[in-house]
Amino acid sequence: MNRPVSEVLVAPVLSEKSVTMKDTQNRYTFKVCSAANKVDIKKAVETLFKVKVDKVRTMNFMGKMHKVGRYEGRRSDWKKAVVTVKAGQKIDLTDLPK
C-alpha cells in the first residue's frame, strides 16, 4: 500500500547505539508507521532527505505492560526501521521536515 510520505516516518530514534551506527556504518534509525512497508520507507527517506537508500531493515516491537498505581495498561506496539544510505551521503537529523 502506498502511503503519503509525511505519514511514514514518525520520529528518529536517537539512542547511543543508533548514533554510533550513524557515525560508523552510515545507518539511520527511525520510528515508522506500523503499516508501512520497506518500499514506502525507502521512498519517504529518499523524498524527504534527498539521498539514495541502499537497504531498509524493519523490526516490530510489542508494547510493554506497565502499571500506574493500581491500574495496569499496555504501551502501544511500534515499528522501527534501520535505513542504510549510499556511501558519501548524510542525513541531518536535527533538521527534520515537518
C-alpha positions in Angstrom: 0.0 0.0 0.0 1.4 3.4 -0.9 1.2 5.9 1.9 1.7 9.6 1.9 5.4 10.4 2.6 4.5 12.6 5.6 2.8 9.7 7.4 5.5 7.1 7.0 8.3 8.5 9.2 7.2 9.2 12.8 10.4 10.2 14.5 14.1 9.5 14.5 15.5 7.1 17.2 18.4 8.8 18.9 19.8 6.1 21.2 23.5 5.5 21.9 23.5 2.5 19.5 21.8 4.4 16.7 24.1 7.4 16.9 27.1 5.0 16.8 25.6 3.3 13.7 25.1 6.7 12.1 28.7 7.7 12.6 30.4 4.4 11.7 28.1 2.5 9.3 26.0 5.3 7.6 22.8 3.8 9.0 19.9 5.9 10.3 17.1 4.6 12.6 13.5 5.9 12.5 10.3 5.1 14.3 7.8 4.5 11.4 4.1 3.9 10.9 3.4 0.2 11.7 1.5 -0.3 8.4 4.4 1.0 6.3 6.5 -1.5 4.3 10.1 -1.3 3.1 9.2 0.3 -0.2 7.2 3.1 1.5 10.0 3.8 3.9 12.7 3.9 1.2 10.5 6.3 -0.9 9.9 8.5 2.1 13.5 8.8 3.1 14.7 9.5 -0.4 12.0 12.2 -0.9 12.4 14.0 2.4 16.2 13.9 2.7 17.3 13.9 -1.0 19.6 10.8 -0.5 19.8 7.4 -2.1 18.8 4.5 0.1 20.8 1.3 -0.2 18.9 -1.0 2.2 16.0 -0.9 4.7 15.6 -3.2 7.6 12.4 -3.2 9.8 11.6 -4.5 13.2 8.3 -4.8 15.0 8.1 -4.2 18.8 5.3 -5.3 21.1 4.2 -2.7 23.6 5.3 -3.5 27.2 2.9 -3.9 30.2 3.1 -1.1 32.8 1.4 -0.2 36.0 0.4 3.2 37.3 -0.8 2.8 40.9 -3.4 0.1 40.9 -4.1 0.3 37.2 -2.5 -1.8 34.5 -2.0 -0.8 31.0 -0.1 -1.6 27.9 2.1 0.7 25.7 1.3 0.7 22.0 3.1 -1.5 19.5 5.6 0.2 17.2 7.8 -0.4 14.3 11.5 0.6 13.8 13.4 0.9 10.5 17.1 1.0 10.1 18.0 2.7 6.8 21.4 2.3 5.1 22.3 5.3 2.9 24.7 5.1 0.0 28.4 5.9 0.8 29.2 9.6 0.9 25.7 10.8 1.7 24.5 12.0 5.0 21.1 12.8 6.7 20.9 15.8 9.1 18.6 14.6 11.8 18.5 18.0 13.6 16.7 19.4 10.5 13.7 17.1 10.2 10.9 18.3 7.8 7.6 18.8 9.5 
